[in-house]
Amino acid sequence: MKKILLATAILFSTAAAFAQAGTAIKETGKATAETAKQAKENVEAAATKQPKKTMHKAKAKVHKASAAHHRAAAKAAAKEVGK
């Protein structure tokens, strides 16, 4: 009986760790995607003239902020793995 209880406890604790790791991986992927979008907007801003240049730079700033948010969420989720 103790072995079954121990096995069940281990199963539930590893499931929670995998869930947290999944969150960290997902947020890291989102941050990478936003960083790529930021780079794309910066390249488009360099290749165009006003007023579209300003629009591309503004979009790049939005993507940069979003990437920072996702990076922070991924870091927080990574700290929770294994707790």
DASUL-V227708 format. One record per pair of residues at least 12 apart in sequence whose C-alpha atoms are under 7 Angstrom apart, sorted by the first residue. I is the first residue (numbers start at 1). GAP is how many residues later the second one is. D is the distance in Angstrom with one decimal. If there is no record, write none. Layout:
# DASUL-V227708
I/GAP/D + I/GAP/D
This chain:
# DASUL-V227708
17/64/5.2 + 17/65/5.3 + 20/57/6.0 + 20/60/6.7 + 20/61/5.4 + 21/57/6.5 + 21/60/6.1 + 23/54/6.3 + 24/50/4.4 + 24/51/7.0 + 24/53/5.1 + 24/54/5.5 + 27/43/5.3 + 27/44/6.7 + 27/46/6.4 + 27/47/4.9 + 28/42/6.6 + 28/43/6.1 + 28/46/5.6 + 30/40/6.3 + 31/36/4.3 + 31/37/7.0 + 31/39/5.0 + 31/40/5.6 + 34/29/5.3 + 34/30/6.8 + 34/32/6.6 + 34/33/5.1 + 35/28/6.6 + 35/29/6.3 + 35/32/6.0 + 37/26/6.5 + 38/22/4.4 + 38/25/5.2 + 38/26/6.1 + 41/15/5.2 + 41/16/6.6 + 41/18/6.6 + 41/19/5.3 + 42/14/6.7 + 42/15/6.3 + 42/18/6.2 + 44/12/6.6 + 45/12/6.1
